[in-house]
Amino acid sequence: MYAKCSSMSEARQVLEGLPTRNVVSWNALATGYVQTGEAYQALKCLEQMEIDGIRPDAVTYTCMLKACAMIRAIGRGKQIHDEIARQELLQNDTILCNALVDMYAKCGAFSEAQQLLEELPCLDVVAWNALVAGYVQDNEAEQAMDCLEQMQDKGILPDQVTYICILKACSMIRALEKGRIIHDNLVKHGLLESDIVLGGALIDMYAKCGALIEAQEVLMGMPSRNVVVWSALITGYVQEGEAMQALECLDQMQHDGIAPDAVTCACVLNACCHCGLVAEGEALFVNMNSKYGLKPSPECYICMVDLFGRVGHLEKAVRLAQEMPYSESLSLWHMLLGACRKWVDVNVGEWAFEQAVKLDKTDGSAYVLMADVYAAAGMPEKAKQIETMRIRNNAQMVK
């Protein structure tokens, strides 16, 4: 009970207080450690079991393999594999076989995982999914897609998890045609009708491949939509430099009754900044707090300071910098100094430089930018003074 409730210290005390301990009680404790992310503690349970003379079973080894996968303990995982093979536990235990493949895949030992898939009769789609996910995690997109063909050759039908991984692989290498084939298969088997996660993966694939019309068609054809699928489409438009389309999606999303999250807002703000959409960016920034109840992140503040600075609204940029609850970011002051250089505003530049030097007097970028502000204003002597200050403070030049 304590282990299932993540109260591991209490669970350990209960186990140690038992007059006799068996494999079931140890398995419960080890499983609890794995569920709470304490892989090393789980592996220590196996050592203590052996000291107590308690023989581990398939459940124990499944748990230990999960622990090894969590911390990429490939050496310990191989030792456990050898012990499992010695006890001939792999012949009919699908769960244990799957855990073994998953351990090798998550440790990046793909040849061992692949060999198991070829040798063991008890493996199912879960094991193949573990290998596919491992390849995707290691950015081996083409190998992941090869696994799909191997699965089908062996008569193993892919499931939603398989397709989500393969779609991610397609997006990684912009394999649009392969993604379209997957889309056709999903429609053919009716898998898109009720799986919003799978639909989101498909939208993300099309968006990252630049096929935004197809991404939008998938989204509009979904019976239900959430912030994740909308964000995938919006991110795609932003990546393609389509800020106005991203803003339109933001409006449509709200008409759907779905409020954007902080990540979506930050993404659209970034697009507004790069496209110079001041009014739209400012409105979104204000709405984050007043309309959506979101606390703008430091990145959002910096983005708005950059936006105001690009168009010469330095008073607004200064006001935001003063309001920013966490102003210990050199990037903020670099943005403002860059704007002062562009618009030749010495007063604001000196203030921003002062803030930057307070944070880090060895920050070479601040000195270079301030000297540039003075140079742009026709004040070469001031620029020389800044260079002297830089040398005195041992601030390194930016290469």
N, C-alpha and C positions, 0 to 999 in steps of 0.2 A: 504493500500500500504506500509506504513512504517513498519507495523508488519511483512508483508511477506518479507520485505527486512532486517529484524532483527534490524531495527532502533527503539528500543523499547521506548527510552526516547522521541523521536519525536512523536511516535504513541500515547503515553500517553498524551502528550501536546495537540495533535489534539483532542483526545477524551474529555479531560477536557475543551477544548474551545468550544465544541459543545453546542448550546443552549438547545438541548434536546438529551438525550442519550437513546438508546433502547437496547434490548437484542442482536441484531445483531452487534452493534458497540462494546459492551462489549465482545461478543464471539470472535470477530476479535482480540481484544487486548489480551485476555486470551490465545487464540491459539498461538499468537506470542510469548508469554512468555514461553509456553510449548515447542515450536519449538527451542527456544534459551536456553533451559535448566533451565529457571528461574521458578521452580515449586512453590516456596513460593509466588512470585509475582502473579502467576496465581491464587492461592488460595485466595489471598487478593482481587482479582477482584470479586470473588463470594461474599465475605463479603460486598464490596462496592455496588454491585448490590442490595443486600438485603437492605442496608441502603437507597439506592435511590428508593426502592420500585419496582424494576424491577424483574419480575418473571423469573428465569432461565428456559431454555428449555432443550431438550435432548442433543443438541449440547453443551450447557454449561456444563452439567453434564459429558458428554463424555470427555470433555477437563479436567475437574477437577479430574476425575478418573485417567487420564493419569498423571496428576501432582502428585497425591497421590502415584501412582506406582513408579514414578521417585525417590521419597524420602522415600519410604516405610512408608508412613503415614497411617498405617492401621486404627487407631482410627478415623481420619477424613474421611477415605474412607468408613468406616461403617456408619458414620453419613450421608454421601451422599447417600449410598445404602438405608438407611431407608427413606430418603426423596423421592428418586426415586420410591420406592415401594409404599409410601403413595400416590404419584401422579399417580400410575398405569402406569408408562412409560415403563415398561419392557416387556409388552405383545407382542408387534409387532416391536420393534426397535432392529434389529440384531446388529447394530453398538454399541449401548449403552450396550446391553447385553455382547457383546464381551469385551468391555472396562472394565466392572465390573469384569468379570472372570480374565482378564489380571491383574487388580489391585490386586486382592486377590492372584493370583499366584506369582506376583513379590514381594509381601509382605511376601511370605512364608506361607500364610493362605490357605493351600491346601484343608482342609476339607470344608471350605466355598466355594472355587472355584468348588470343586467336587459336592457339593450339588446343586449349581446353574446349573451345567451341567445336573443334573438329573431332575431338576424342570422346567427349562425354555424351552418352545417349540421353541423359535426363534434362538437358538444357532446353529452355523455352524462350519465348520472346523477351522475357525480363532480362535474361543474360545477354542477348543480342543488344538490347537497349542500353545495357551498361557499357558495352564496348563502343557503341555508336556515340553515346554521351561522352565517354572518355576521349574519343578522337576529337569531338567538337570542343571539349574543354581545353585540349592541347592544340587547338587551331589546325587540326588535320582534317580539313573539310572534305577533301577528295576521298580519303580513306573511309570517312564516315559514310559517304555515298556509295562506295564500293560494298560496304557491309550490307546495305539495303538490298543490293543485287544478290549477294551471297545468301541472305536470309530467304529471299524469294526462291532461289534455286533449291534450297533445302525444304521448301514447302512450309516455311514459317511465315504466317501472316503478320505484317506490321500492325501495330496498334497506334493509338493517338500519341503516345510518348515517342514512339519511333519517328512518326511524321513531324512532330515538333522539333526533334533533334535534327532531322534531315533538312527541314526548312531553315533552321538556323545555319546549317552548313552551307546551304545555297546562298543565303544572305551574306555570308562571310566572303565568298569568292564571286559574288554577283552572278551566280549560275541561274540566270532567269529562265532559260528554256527548261532546265531540269525542274525548277520550281513550278513551272506551268504544268509539267507532267504530273507532279505530285498533286497539284490543285485538281487536275482532272480525276485522279484516283480518289481524292477525298470526296468529290461530288458524286462519283460513281458509287461509292460505298455509303453515302449518306452520313459521313462523319462530321460535316460542318454544321448540321442542322441544330445541334444542341450543345456543341463544345466551344465555348467562347474563348478558351485558352488556345485551342487549335486555330480558331479563326484569327486570333490576335497574332499568332506566329506566321500565318499566311500573309496578313496585312504587313507585318514587319518585313517579311522577305521581299514582297513587291516594292515596298517603300525604299528599302536599302538597295534594291536593284534599280531604282529610279523609275519604276513602272507605276507612277502615282495614280494614273487613271484606273488601272486594274486594282490597286490597293483600295481606292475609294469605292469601286464597285463591290468588292468583297465586303467592305464595312457596311455599305448601305443595304446589302442583301442579308445581313445577319438579323435574326429575329430579336436579339437583345444585344446591347452594346454597353461597354463600361469604359472607365477612364483609361484603362490600359490600351484598348484597341484604338481609341481616339488619339491617344498620345503617340502610338506607333505611326499613325498616318501624319499627324502634325510634325513629328520629328523628321519624317521623310521629306515633307515640303520644305522644312527649314534647311535640311542638308542640301537640297537642290536650289536654295536661294529664293524660294517662293514664299516670301514673308506674307504677302497679302492672302495667298491661299491658306497659309497656316492660320492667319487671323480669322478667315471665313470658317475654317474647321472649328476654331474655338467657339465661334458664335453658334454653329450648328450643334456642337456638343452641348452647349447650354440649353438650346431648344429641346434637346433630348432629355433635359432634366438632370444632366451630369455636370457637376462642378469640376473644373480642372484641379489637378494637384500641383504641388510646388515644382515638381520636375517639369511638367508641361508648361507652366508659366515661365519658368526660367529659360526654357528652350525657345519660346515665342519671343521673349524679351531680347534674347540674343539675336534673333532674326531681325527684329525691329532696329536694333543697334546697327547691325551691319548694312541694313538697307536705308538707314536714316529716317525711319518712321517715328518721328518724335511724339506726335500727338497720340498715336496708337500705343506706343511703348509706355508713355506716361500714364495713360488711362488704365492700362493693364496693371502697372505697378501699384497704382492707387487701389484698384479693385481687388488686388491680392488680399489686402487686409480688410477693407471695408465691405467687400461683397462676398469673398470666398473664405474669409477667416484664416488666411494663411500668413505666416510670418516670413517676410522676404529674407532670403538667405544673403550672406555677404556677397556672393556672386551676383545676385540680383541688384544689390546696391551698386556694385562696381560696374555692372553692365549699364545701369542708368546714368552713372557719372560719366562713363565713356560716351553714351549717346548724347547727353547734354553738351559734353565737351566737344564732340565732333561738329556740332552745329553752332557753337559759340554761346550757348546758354550757360555761361560760367557761374552766374549767381545761383541758378538752380542746382548746378553741380556742387557748388560749395555748401549749399543748404543741406543737400542729401548727405554729403560727406560728414557734416556736423551732426546730422541726425542718426547716422549709422551706428547701431548699438555695439558693433564690434569693429572698431576702426583700426585694429592692429594688423592691417594688411598693406604691405608695401605696394601691391598692385594698384590699390586705390589711389595712392599718391602719385604713382608713376603715370596713371591715366590722366590725372588732373594736371600734372606738370607737362605732359605731352600736349594737352589742350591749350595750356598757357603759352607754350612755344608757338603753337599754330596761330593763336589769336593775339599774341604779344601782350599778355597781361602779366606785368611784373608783380603787382601787389598780390594777386592770388597765387602766383608762382612761388613767391617768397614764403607765403603761409604754408603751401603744400610741401615745400622743401623742408621747412622747419618741422612739420609733422613727421616726414619721412626720416629725418636725421634723429629725431627723438626715438623712433623705433629702432633704428640701426644706423649708427654714424659711419659704419664701414660699407654701407650700401653704395657702390660706385655709380649705379644707374641714376640715383637722385642727383648726384653732383653733375653728371654729364647733362642731364635734362635741364637743371637750373642754369648751368653755364650757357646752354643753347637758348634759354629764355632771354638771358641778358644779351647774348649776341644778336638775337632777332630784334631786340629793342635798341640796338646801337649802343650798348654799354660794355665795351670790351674790357675795361678795367675791372668791372664787377665780375665778369666772366673769369678773369685771371685770378681774382681773389677766391672764387669758388674752387678753382683748380688747386690753388695753394692749400686751401682747407682740406681738399680731398687727400692730398699727399700727406698733410699733417696727421689726418685721422686714419691713414693707412687703408683708405678705401680703394678697392681694386677696380680697375677699368673693366668695363664690360667688353668681352671679346665678340 
